[in-house]
Amino acid sequence: MTTSPGLLAVIDMQHVFADPAGPWAAPRYAEAAAGVRRLLPAFENRTVFTRFVAPAHPTGAWRAYYERWPFALQPPDAELWRLTDEFAEQAEVVLDSPTFGKWTPELAALAAPHGRLVLAGVSTDCCVLSTALPAADAGIEVLVVADACAGADDDSHARALHLLDLYRPLIRVTTTELLSCGAP
């Protein structure tokens, strides 16, 4: 395992997931945001934020997805896709993707020199999970920070963390406290 602190990828801390009245709300968004805030100082100049955005023209199975969620077919500059204010101000590097997984060639290039990818954000059971698995397959050590993530609900969050932890040692679930102590 690497001893590098790695690259912090903050997944999809956007209005669409923060709005408690919205259909895609992560009920514990505020707790995940607090965890992200605790992580940021340790990853200065080694942080990337991601945003889920709708494609201009959904193709394949995404057509059925957006038929179910037509409200989301908005351009990338729409309010729902913006990072929440506290993170928008701090986000120097932002990668957009119209897919759940954020393990894009751009993120892979940013993570490669570090050998370790630390994941936080929403939703644990969708975009975090979908980013962790291909990163691990690519040979990157992945740490998922449980208290800096939130799921679609508490049960889904817990199940996703359990599933991710089954991939040890490629993927390890940790906490902000353990990371601050230098332990994965």
C-alpha positions in Angstrom: 0.0 0.0 0.0 1.1 3.5 -0.7 2.1 5.9 2.1 1.0 8.9 0.0 -2.1 10.7 1.4 -3.4 10.5 -2.1 -5.9 12.5 -4.1 -9.2 13.4 -2.6 -12.1 13.2 -4.9 -15.2 14.8 -3.6 -18.1 13.2 -5.4 -21.2 15.2 -6.5 -21.7 17.6 -3.6 -24.4 19.4 -5.6 -27.7 21.2 -5.0 -29.7 18.3 -6.5 -28.5 16.0 -3.7 -28.5 18.6 -1.0 -32.1 19.9 -1.4 -34.1 18.0 1.2 -37.3 18.5 -0.9 -35.8 17.2 -4.1 -36.3 13.7 -5.5 -32.6 12.9 -5.4 -32.0 14.2 -1.8 -29.3 12.5 0.2 -30.9 12.8 3.7 -27.5 13.0 5.5 -26.0 15.4 3.0 -25.2 17.9 5.8 -23.2 15.2 7.8 -21.3 14.2 4.6 -20.5 17.8 4.0 -19.2 18.2 7.5 -16.9 15.2 6.9 -15.7 16.7 3.6 -14.9 19.9 5.4 -12.8 18.0 7.9 -10.9 16.3 5.1 -10.1 19.3 2.9 -7.3 20.9 4.9 -5.2 17.7 4.7 -5.6 17.5 0.9 -4.7 21.1 -0.1 -3.8 21.1 -3.8 -4.7 17.4 -4.0 -8.5 17.7 -4.3 -10.8 17.4 -7.2 -14.6 17.8 -7.1 -16.9 16.0 -9.5 -20.4 16.8 -10.8 -23.0 14.6 -12.2 -24.6 16.3 -15.1 -27.3 15.2 -17.6 -26.2 14.6 -21.2 -27.6 16.8 -23.9 -29.1 13.8 -25.6 -29.4 10.6 -23.5 -28.6 7.4 -25.4 -29.1 3.7 -24.7 -30.4 2.8 -21.3 -30.0 6.4 -20.2 -33.1 7.3 -22.3 -35.3 5.2 -20.0 -33.5 6.7 -17.0 -34.3 10.3 -18.0 -37.9 9.3 -18.9 -38.2 8.4 -15.2 -36.4 11.6 -14.0 -37.2 14.2 -16.7 -36.6 17.1 -14.2 -32.9 16.3 -14.5 -32.6 17.0 -18.2 -31.2 20.4 -17.7 -27.9 21.9 -19.0 -24.7 21.7 -17.0 -25.0 25.3 -15.8 -28.5 24.7 -14.2 -28.8 25.4 -10.5 -29.4 21.8 -9.6 -26.0 20.8 -11.0 -24.1 23.5 -9.2 -21.8 22.5 -6.3 -23.3 23.7 -3.1 -22.0 27.2 -2.2 -19.4 26.1 0.5 -17.8 23.8 -2.0 -18.1 25.9 -5.1 -15.9 28.5 -3.5 -13.2 25.9 -2.8 -13.3 23.8 -5.9 -10.3 24.6 -8.1 -10.6 21.4 -10.2 -14.1 20.2 -11.2 -14.7 17.3 -13.4 -18.2 16.8 -15.0 -19.5 13.4 -16.0 -22.9 12.3 -17.3 -22.4 8.9 -15.7 -22.6 7.7 -12.1 -19.0 6.6 -12.0 -16.5 9.4 -12.0 -13.5 7.2 -12.8 -12.9 9.0 -16.1 -9.6 9.3 -18.0 -9.3 12.8 -16.4 -9.7 11.5 -12.9 -7.4 8.6 -13.6 -4.7 11.0 -14.8 -5.0 13.1 -11.7 -4.9 10.1 -9.3 -2.1 8.1 -11.0 0.8 10.1 -9.6 -0.6 9.6 -6.0 -1.4 5.9 -6.3 -4.2 6.4 -3.8 -7.7 7.8 -4.3 -9.7 9.0 -1.2 -13.4 9.2 -1.9 -16.0 11.3 -0.1 -19.4 12.6 -1.2 -22.8 11.4 -2.4 -24.2 9.1 -2.9 -22.4 6.2 -1.3 -24.6 3.6 -2.9 -24.4 5.1 -6.4 -21.7 7.5 -7.6 -19.1 6.7 -4.8 -19.5 3.0 -5.3 -19.4 3.4 -9.1 -16.2 5.4 -8.9 -14.4 3.1 -6.4 -14.8 -0.2 -8.3 -13.2 0.8 -11.6 -10.5 2.8 -9.8 -9.5 -0.3 -7.8 -9.6 -2.4 -11.0 -7.1 0.1 -12.5 -4.7 -0.6 -9.6 -5.4 2.5 -7.6 -5.6 2.1 -3.8 -9.1 3.4 -2.8 -10.1 4.7 0.6 -13.8 5.5 1.1 -14.4 7.9 4.0 -17.6 6.6 5.6 -18.4 9.7 7.6 -17.8 12.0 4.7 -20.3 10.1 2.5 -24.1 9.9 2.5 -26.4 7.5 0.7 -29.9 7.7 -0.7 -30.9 6.5 2.8 -29.1 5.2 5.9 -29.7 1.5 5.0 -28.4 2.0 1.4 -25.3 3.8 2.8 -24.5 1.0 5.2 -25.0 -1.7 2.6 -22.8 0.1 0.1 -20.0 0.5 2.8 -20.3 -3.2 3.6 -20.0 -4.1 -0.1 -17.1 -1.8 -0.6 -15.3 -3.2 2.4 -15.5 -6.7 0.8 -12.9 -5.5 -1.8 -10.1 -5.2 0.8 -7.3 -4.5 0.4 -8.0 -2.8 -2.9 -10.8 -0.7 -1.3 -10.9 0.2 2.3 -13.6 2.0 4.3 -12.2 4.4 6.8 -13.2 7.6 8.7 -12.1 11.2 8.9 -10.7 10.5 12.4 -8.6 7.5 11.2 -7.3 9.5 8.2 -6.3 12.4 10.5 -4.3 10.0 12.6 -2.5 8.7 9.6 -4.2 5.3 9.6 -6.2 4.2 6.6 
